[in-house]
Every structure is written in C-alpha cells, then in structure tokens.
C-alpha cells in the first residue's frame, strides 16, 4: 500500500458498501488514501461521518488502486462480478467480511488474474473500536499476488493493528467458535431482557459488555456468522448437545454427563 505520485500523491481507495463498517474504514483511512465510496442506498451518504469521501458509481469505485468490498455475503458474488469487469491491472482487492472460505473462493474465481487479492477480517467493529483501533486484531489471508506483505506492513505501522496471517479455512474454523458462539449466546441473553443491572458480578458485567458490542450489528452479520461459515453448524450443534447434557445432569444429579466421563487418573 505504498503511496503513489499521481494526483494528490495518495492511492485511491474505493469502498463498496458504506454502512457502519465502511464508514469506520473511511474514518481511519482518510489520512492515507483519496477516498471514494459506493453504496446502493442513499442513506449512508447522507449520514457519513467522514467528509473526505466522494460518492461515485460502483464501477468508479472498482477502478481505484485499492478496492475494499464491505458488502454482505448475500450480495458479495454480485458485487465481485461487477468489480471484475472494471478493476485495473495491478489493483488490490480486499474484503472485510466475517467469513473467509466462501468470499475467498468467489474472489479467486471471478476476479481477473491481473489483480491482487487479500481477504481480511478486522476482528472488531464500530462498537469495539469506538476508542480507537490501535492494538486491535485483524486476520489476513493472502489469496493472489504479493501485496499481502505490503498490506500487513501498512496495517501494523500506519494503523497499529495486530496482524494475524491465516488461511480462509483456519480462519473460519476458529471464527465458528470465537464469533459463532459469542453471537449465539448474545442473541439468547438479549431475548431474556430485562437483565439485572444493579446487583451484578464482575463476570456478569463482562458478559453484558460483550452483548452490547454485538447487539446493534446488522442482521446480515449474524446470518453470515452462523450460516455462511461452513464450520459454524457443527460447533453450534456441539454447544447445544453439551447444554442438553448439562440440563439432564442438573435435572438428575446422580446421572453423569459425557463431560464427566473422563478417564480417572491415579497417583
């Protein structure tokens, strides 16, 4: 992501999908790029917090030096198809979705060979980044080309992020637990409102804090985490199975669950 000498002396960044996360990206990259954005809705443009963004067509955003796709997984393939017909040779295409196997396959299949592809997943959102992003984590999956090294260096040095190199498969396996269970538990607890707010423990306060970080996520985020991650269903079913075993154990105290059926060690 080295700066260029053309125009303003900065590379152009086209953000496709200017919702809450697209606007967060613009906020933190406005000092480093000439920013352009496209969103199929006119509402984000009206509410944009970053005044340095110029709104253009999807094709226009796809012609930038760096193309950042922040659209939902449900419309991702359609967006990538449009980007593929317009992106310039040598461009870098990046996604920021919560799952990586499916989007990575789509980008590899549809984008022309002359573009670099790096799949990323910022492990934070507008709520968890409200006090800044320095020190927060981002997963980075090299897909095509050699721009992943420069991308990682920029993220570390310019933004202060903790870059984690991984593969789409390994990412989704971990995310099935890290995000899948977090959002699942949050959904259940939100349905149990009102939750206690006065007589609480520190551990409960931390649990509520985690709920607050995800409760305002768009519905498509939860949908992607739970249904577009190929490993999420297995983890979810295992969680439900263990919860059911625990319920049985509590109902019948004398009956050990599978969790307790471990080989006994002797001294």
Secondary structure as GFF3:
##gff-version 3
##sequence-region A 1 267
A	DSSP	beta_strand	12	16	.	.	.	ID=ss1
A	DSSP	alpha_helix	20	29	.	.	.	ID=ss2
A	DSSP	beta_strand	34	38	.	.	.	ID=ss3
A	DSSP	alpha_helix	43	47	.	.	.	ID=ss4
A	DSSP	beta_strand	53	55	.	.	.	ID=ss5
A	DSSP	alpha_helix	58	62	.	.	.	ID=ss6
A	DSSP	beta_strand	66	69	.	.	.	ID=ss7
A	DSSP	alpha_helix	73	84	.	.	.	ID=ss8
A	DSSP	beta_strand	92	95	.	.	.	ID=ss9
A	DSSP	alpha_helix	101	110	.	.	.	ID=ss10
A	DSSP	beta_strand	116	122	.	.	.	ID=ss11
A	DSSP	beta_strand	137	144	.	.	.	ID=ss12
A	DSSP	alpha_helix	147	157	.	.	.	ID=ss13
A	DSSP	beta_strand	162	165	.	.	.	ID=ss14
A	DSSP	alpha_helix	168	178	.	.	.	ID=ss15
A	DSSP	alpha_helix	180	190	.	.	.	ID=ss16
A	DSSP	alpha_helix	202	214	.	.	.	ID=ss17
A	DSSP	alpha_helix	219	223	.	.	.	ID=ss18
A	DSSP	pi_helix	224	228	.	.	.	ID=ss19
A	DSSP	alpha_helix	232	251	.	.	.	ID=ss20
A	DSSP	three_ten_helix	258	260	.	.	.	ID=ss21
###
